[in-house]
């Protein structure tokens, strides 16, 4: 799910109902905004979504000023900034021909991802005094305090954190945070492996497949996560195909597998099939086309 369909109408209602007790109205608006529908995810025009998302995010941030401990808003902001940064800002930067434009875009993506991570940690800290400090001192122990209802926050916080690290390869201080993101995602996996059609397993495709064995990576583990992600999604998400191709296939220098996986992703009818994942599939196909056009840069022969 991207952003709730009720964001703008409900926000307008907040101003129209000025005669109501402000705290009550804002609280009800925050509930509606953070638990709304999935019209953005079903849209067949990623560019339209790209243009709409910033206003939705800033609207939620305005509501958060009045409800700073609203867990639903914090989760929605964590998810929304992560998706926006990864799907649009970071991808645009990677595709940029001008190195200065690319560097500026990656830095912007990094800032947005760290903002998402901060919202996620805030959300996980609601009702858990000292959670942020505990997460720094003993990540696994802190993550164990989260319950099943926290799986979305665990997932999106870890995703934002990990993507920020990947976007900042020259920041050793941020790299040291990798075990914290991993601990959150492993807790999410233990609580609900089927979350969002196998999204947690897809994270571990990249986590295991993107690191050399000397750093703890494992192509074999990545393949098992890939198979599980495909099974849990029922073949309705193409992102696991793209993730496996650009991590494991590249790492093992399997050019044929790389191209076959990308072709499978591109062959999927993203507009007609799996409407609940439509925007995500269209964004993944954009990346698949970009990767396929640069195959010679990733393989020696």
N, C-alpha and C positions, 0 to 999 in steps of 0.2 A: 504494500500500500504506500502510495506517495502522500499526497496532501488531501485533507478532508474536503468534500464538496460543499460543506456548510460554512467554510471559513468566512467568506465575504458577506453573505446575508446575515449571519449571526453577528459579525462584527458591527455591521450597520445597525442592527437592532440594539446593540449595546448603547449607541448614542441616542437612538430614538426613545429609549426607555429611561431617560434621565430622571424621571420622577420616581423610579423604583429605588429601593435601597441599593446603593452602588455596589457594596461588597457582594450581595446576593446575586445581582445581575452579572457581575464580572465572573463570579464563580460558575454560574450556569453556562455562560458563554465559553469559558475555558473548558468545561466538561464537553460541550458540543464540538468545539474546534478540535480538541485532542482525540476525540473518539468518533470522528465523522466517517463518511463513506470513502470509496476508492475510485472516484471518477477520474482522478489524475492518472492512476495506474492503468485505467482502461482506455485512455485517450489514444488515438492513432496518429497524433501529430506531436512528436517530441519537442519541436521548436516552439509550439504553442505552450507546452508545459514549461519549457525553459523560461519563457517570458513571464509566465504567471507565478512561478515559484517564489521569486524574491519578495513580492508583495505579501504572499501568504506567510512567509517566514517572519518578515518584519511585523506583520499583524500579530502573530503569536508572541513575538518578543515583547510587544507593547502590552499584551495581556499578562505576560509573565511578570511585568513590573508590579502589577497589583496582586498577583498570586505567585510569589517567588518559590513556594514549595509545592506547586501543583505538579504532581508526578506525571500526569498525562501530557501536559504541555512540555515538560522537560524531555519526555520520551519522543514526542512528535518533533521537537526542535533538533534533537540529536539525530533522529532518522532523516529529517528533511535536509539539514545542512550536509550530512554525509552523502546522501543521494545526489544532491545538486552539485557538490564539489566533484564527486567521482564521475558522474554521468556527463557533465557539461564542462566545468572549468578545467579539470585535469586533462580530459580528453582533448579539448581545444588546445591546451598547452602542448601536449605531446605531438599534435598534428602540425603545430606552427613551424614554418620554415625559418623564420627569423629567430636566432638564438636569444636575442634580448626579449622578444615577445614570449618565447617559450619559458624563459627563466622567470619573467614576471607572472605568467600564468600559473606556473608551478608554485610560486611563493603564495599567490592568492589562494590556490587550492589548499595549501598547507595551513594557512590561517583559518580557513573555513572548517577544515577537518578538526583542527584543535579546538575551535569553538564548539563543534558538535561533540567532541570528546568531553569537554568541560560540562556541557549540559547533561551528558549521560552520567558522569560521575556525580553531579548534583542530584540527579534523579535517583540513583542508587543509594545516595546518602540520606534521602528523606526517611525519617524514622529510624535511622541507624547512626547514632552519634559516633564520630570518630572514624567513619568508614573510609574517607579519603586517605587519612594517615595510615590506617590499617592496610589499605591497598598498596601503599608504598613499602610498608615494612614486611608484610607477609601476604602476597597477592592471593595465593590459593586459600588461605584461611579467611581472608576478607570476602572473596568470591563465594565461599561456602555459606555465607550469611544470606545470600540471595535465594529467593524461592521461585517457584514456577511462574508466578505472575510477573516476575522481573526478566523473563527471557528476552522480550524485545529490547529492553534497556541493556541487558548484558550483551546481546548481539551487536546492536548498533554502536554502543560505546567501544567495544573491541574492534569493530570494523573501522570506525573513525580513527582510532588510535593507531591501528596497524597501517592504514593508508597514509596517515600523516608521517609515520616513520619511513614508509616506502618513498614518500615524496621528499624526504629530507635525508638523503644518504650521507651527507657531510656533517650531520649533527649527532655526535656520539652521545650527548646527553639524552636526546630523544630515543636513540637506539636502545639505551639502557632500560627504557620503559616497555620494551617488547614483552617480557615475561608477564607484565600486568595485563596487557591486552589478551595474551594467551590464556591466562588464568580465568578471565571473565568468559572467554569463548568456550573453554573446556567446561565450565560450570553450566553454560547454556546448553551445550551438547548433552551433558548428563541429565539435565532437567527435561529437555524436549528436543530430541534429534530431528523431528519432523518440522520444526518451525519454518514457516514460509517456504514450503516445498523443498526442504533440504538445503536451505541457505547456509546453515552452520557447517554442513559437510563441504559445501563449496569453498567456504573460507579455508578449510583445512587442505583442500586441493592446492591452493596457493601457498599456504603456510608450509606444508610438507614438501611440495613440489618445487617451490621457488628457492629453497635453500640447499646448498651442497651438503652431502652427507657429513662432511667435517664440521658443519655447523648444526647438525642434528636433523637435517632434512632426510626425506625418504620418498623416492619415486614410487615404491611399492605401496606405502601408506597412502600417498596421494591418489593412486589408482583406485584403492578401496573406497576412499572418500568420494571419488568421482562416480563410481558405480552406485554408491548409496544415494548420492545427490540426484542422479538420473532416475533412480527407482522412486524416490520420494516425490519428485516433481512429476512423475508419470510422463516424462518426456515433453512436458509443456514449457520448460524453460531452456533456452539455448545457452545461457551464461556458463553452465558447467563445461560445455564443449569448448567454449572460447578460453575459459580459465585453464583448463587442462592443456590445451594446445600451446598457450603462450608460456606455460611453466614447464610441465614435464616433457612435452614433445620437443621444446627448444633445448631444455637441459640435456636430454638424451640424444639430441641431434637427429630426431626421427622426422625428416622433412615430409615424407608421405603421410604419416599420421597427422602431422600439423595441418596439412592442406585438407585431408579428408575430414577432420573435425570441423574446420572452418567452413567447408562446403556443406556439411550437415547443418551447421548453424544457419547458414545463409539460405538453405533450401526450405527451412521452416516458414510457413505462412504466418508471419507475426501479426498481421492485421486481422486475419480471419480466425486464427486459432488462439486458444487460451487467452480470452479477453482480460482476465484478471492479472495477466503478466504482460500485457501488450506493450506498454512503454518500455519496460525492462528488456523485453526481447528486441524491440527496435533499436534501443541503445546498444545492446550487445552485438547486434548485426552490424551496426556502424563500426564498432571496434573490430569485428571479424574482417570487414572489408579493408580497414586500415592495415591490420596485421598481414592480411594476404598480399597486399600491395608492397609489403616490405619483407617478403620472405627471404630474399637474397641477403639481407642485412643480418639475418638470424641463423643462417646455416652456412657452414664452411663450403660444402659442395652442392 
